[in-house]
Amino acid sequence: MSEPSTPAGAQAGLRGDNLRMFGKLAVVAALMFGFGYALVPMYRAICTALGVNVLALSEQQTSGEKAYDPKNSQVDLTRSITVEFDANVRGPWEFKPAQRSIEVHPGQLSTVMYEFRNIQNRTMVAQAIPSYAPNQAMPYFHKLECFCFSEQKLKPGESKQWPVVFVIDPKLPKDVKTITLSYTFFEVGGKVPPEPAGTTPQAAAALVGAPKT
């Protein structure tokens, strides 16, 4: 008949079990961290191979709805919506809207310019991600042209202007009187894309039928 374990022996065994469990958990945590870190280059490689920009697709297509056609809606002159523009600067560049707010009617085609300047001594490629406040206004804010649809290239010290051409759906809830459109502009890796066509102030003016500056 075996003798019962001594308290010291039991404690030593418990410490051994704890150490083994800690080692297993550490290995699992390291694997999870490594997998999460590898997702970014994997994601970029897949998107590059397929020629897909998921950020651009999600911005151009909302919940699988058809492309919005402003010709199918009438301008509601009985309502005015204040649209405010904001920019979150997170990097060595200047990024801001040319104007902070405008008054528009639902159904009215409108354009606002955003200004960019790369203050680095190297070429950069960046992507803009929009956000809306209040959030309920997002399905009613239709962008027909936007620099956020694709990655953008700026050479060292280069300054550019790009338009946001948009229409607010007349179906916007009556209690929404102010919409804030905010962009976060961040640098991304990957292949440098070609400069988007038709994204000059003159092209934007021609798009909305305004006189060229």
N, C-alpha and C positions, 0 to 999 in steps of 0.2 A: 504494500500500500504506500503510495507516494505521499511525501510530506507537503502540507499546504505552502504556497508561496509566501515568502516573507514580504512585509510591506515595502522594503527597499527594492526587492526584485520586481514586485508589481509596478512600482513607480518607474523603474528602468524600462520595463516592457512597454508601459504606456507612453513614455517619452519616445521610444523607438517607433511606435505606431504613429505618433503625432508627426515625427520627422518624415516618415515615409509618406504620410498623407500630404504634408506640406510640400514635399518634393514633387508629388504628382500634380498638385494644384498649380505649382509654379510652372511646370512643363506645359500644362493646359493653357495657362494665362499667356505664356510666351508664344505658343502656337496661335492662339486667337489674335494676339497683337500683330504677329507676323502676317497672318492672313489678311487682317484689316488693312495693314500698311501696303500689302501687295495688291489690294483691290484697285487702288488708284491707277497705277501703270497698266494693270490688266484692263481696266475700263477704257483708258485712253487708247490702248492698242486695239481693242475690239472696235471702238468707234472709228478709229482711223482706217482700219481694214474694211469696215462696212461703209465708210463715208457718211457716217451719221453723227449729228450733233444733237444729243438728247435734250440739252438745255434749249436749243433753238426750236426743236420740235414741240416741246412742251409749252413754249411761249406762243408759238403760232397756232397750235391746236389746243383748244380748251375742251376737255371732256368729250372729244370726238365730234364736236359740233362742226357744221359746215362753215366755210369761210364767210365772214360777214360782208355783205354788200351794202354800202351806204345808199345806193340808188333805190333800194327796196324800202327805205324808211324816210319819213318826212321830218323836217326840222320842227321841233316843238318850240315855237317862239314864246309860249306862255311860261316857260321855265328857264332859269339860268343856273348853271352849275359852276362853282368855283373849282378849278383844277390847280392844285399846288404841285410844284416840282421840287424834288430834293435829290441830293447826291451824297452817298457815303464814300468818303475818300479813304482808301486803305492801301497806300503804297506811294512810291516816289513818282507821282504824276498829279496833274491838276485836272479836275473833273467837276463840272458844274453846269446847271441849266442857264441858258442865255436870259431867261426871265423866270421869276419865282412863281408867278401865278397868272392865269388868264380866266376870263369869263366866257363860257360857251353855252350854247343851247343843245339839248339832246338831239341827236341826228345831224349835227353840224360837223363838217369835216374841218379839222384843225391841225395845225403844225406848230411844234416847238423845237428849238434847236438846243443841243447839248454841246458843250465845248470841252475839248480834250487837249492836254499838252503833256508830252512825255519829257520829263526833266532829267531822265537818265542819259548816260553816254552810250547806250546800247539799244538795239531794237527790241521792242516788247510786243507780245501778243496778249490780248486781254479779252475778257467776256463780261458783259453787264447782265445782272440779274435784277428784275424788277420786283417790287412789292407794292401793295395797295392798302390804303386806309380810307374808309373802313373796308374790311376784308370782303364784305358782302357786295361791294361795288365791282370786284374783279371780273365777274362774268359779263358785265355790261360795258366794260372798257375795252374797246376793240382797236388794236393797233394794226394799221394797214402797212406801215413801213416803220422799221425800228432798227437801230444799230445793235440791239440786243438779240436779233435773230441769228447772228453769227459772231464768230470771234473776229476781233479787229487788230490790225497791225499799225503800230506807230514807230517811226524811225527815231533815232536819237534827237531830242530837242524839237520834234515835229509837233505842230499844232493842227487840229482839225475840228470841223463842226459836222455833226451828223443830226438828221432830223428824226423826230418821232411824229408820225402822221396818225391821227387817231379819231375815232368817233365814239361818243357815248350813246349807248342804246337808249331810245326813248322809253323803254320798258324799265329803266332804272327806278327803284322804289322812290316814291314821292318824298319820303323823309330824309333822303340823302341829298344834301345841298352842297357838300364839299368833298372832293376826292383828292387824296394825296398820292402821287406817283413818285416812288423813290427808287433810285438805282444804286446798287452796289457794284463797283467796277473793280475786278481783281485780275491779276496776271495769271495766265495758265501756261502749261507747257505744250509740247507737241509741235507739229509742223506749222511753219508760218504760212497763213492762208493768203490768197490774193486779195487785193483791196476790193471791197464791195462796189459794184457799179451803181451809178446813179445816186450816190449818197453825199452829194455836195449841196450847199444851200440853194444853188441855182436849180438843181434837179428837183429838190423838194418844192420850190416855188412853182416849177412847171407842173408838178404832180397835182397840186391843189388849184391850179389855174390862177395863181397870184402873179403879179408882175415881178420880173427878175430884178434882183438888186445889182 
